[in-house]
Amino acid sequence: MNAYDIIIAPIISESSTENIEQKKYTFRVDPRANKYQIKDAVEEIFKVDVARVNTMHVVGKEKRQGRYTGFTRSWKKAIVTLTPDSKEIQIFEGL
């Protein structure tokens, strides 16, 4: 798997932007990727040093459209913690 296939997108929410001060970044990742592959992909793409990776599966929610019900897609989230001497990832560089 390519590094750009593993890291799908950064998650930008209120809680994830508060964690940036502690050098914790949240990404949406491929569900088949493990922690070692995620660590290598983040280090390759952003040229940083990763201290640890926490992963979790986000289960899809039940949604209704009129009388029909369905579920949103389940996905995998990774919280990547950088080492204290590592440079920061610039997520907001295009804004």
N, C-alpha and C positions, 0 to 999 in steps of 0.2 A: 504494500500500500504506500502511496506517495504521501509526503508530509502535508501537502495541500488538500489531500483527500481526507485526512484524519481530522484536521481542524476545519470545521465548517464555518463558524462565525463567532465573534465575541458577543457575549450577552451584556447588554447595557441596560441595567435597571438601577433603582435607587440603592439597593443593598450591595450590588456588585461594584458600583462606583465608590461607595464608602470603603470597601475593602482594598481599593487601589492604593490607599495611603499605607497599608500594611504589606504592600507588594503581593497581593493576592488578585489574580485575574481569572475571570470566569469565561469559559468557552463552551459552545455547542460542538460536540465531537461525534465522530462516527460510532455507532453502537457496537461495532465489532472490535474497536481499538481497546487495547489494555493500557495500563498506567505507563509502562515502559515506552510504548509506541507514542503515547501522547507527550511524554517528556522529551523524547528525541525530536518530535515534530515541532514543538514550541521552541526548543533550542536551535533547530535548523532554520526556522522561518524568521524568528525575531532576534537571533544572535544574543541570547541571554543565558544565564545559569539558573536551572530549576532545582529547588531544594526538595519539594515534594508535590505530589499530585493526589487530589481526592476526587473520586468519581461517584456519580449517582445516576440511577435511572429515574427519569421523570415519566410517570404514568399518564397517559392521555386522559383528558377530562371528558365526561359525558356532556354532550351538547344537544340541544333540540332545535329543530327548524319546523315550527308548526307542530304537527302531531308526530313527526318522524324524529327518532332519536339516533344518535351515532356517537362516535368517540373521536376526539382529536388524536393525532399521531403521538405515540410514545417516542421519547428521545433520550439521549445521554448527555449529561452535563459534567464538566471537569473544572475544578477549582485548582489553579496552578499557583503555587507559592514560590517566589524567587528567592535566591540567596541574598543576604544583606548587602553584599558588595557588587551585586549585579546591576546593570543599567535597567531603566524602566521601559516598559512597552508603551509606545505612543499609539493609543487606540483612537484618540480624537484629533489626529493630525489633519484630516480632511475637512474638519468643521471650522 
